[in-house]
Amino acid sequence: MRARRIPNPLHHLTEILSL
């Protein structure tokens, strides 16, 4: 799991919304 650098949650949300 990438715990060192937590990517912006918005990026993940946008991916889901893009679908």
ABEGO torsion letter per residue (X at the ends): XBAABBBBAAAAAAAAAAX
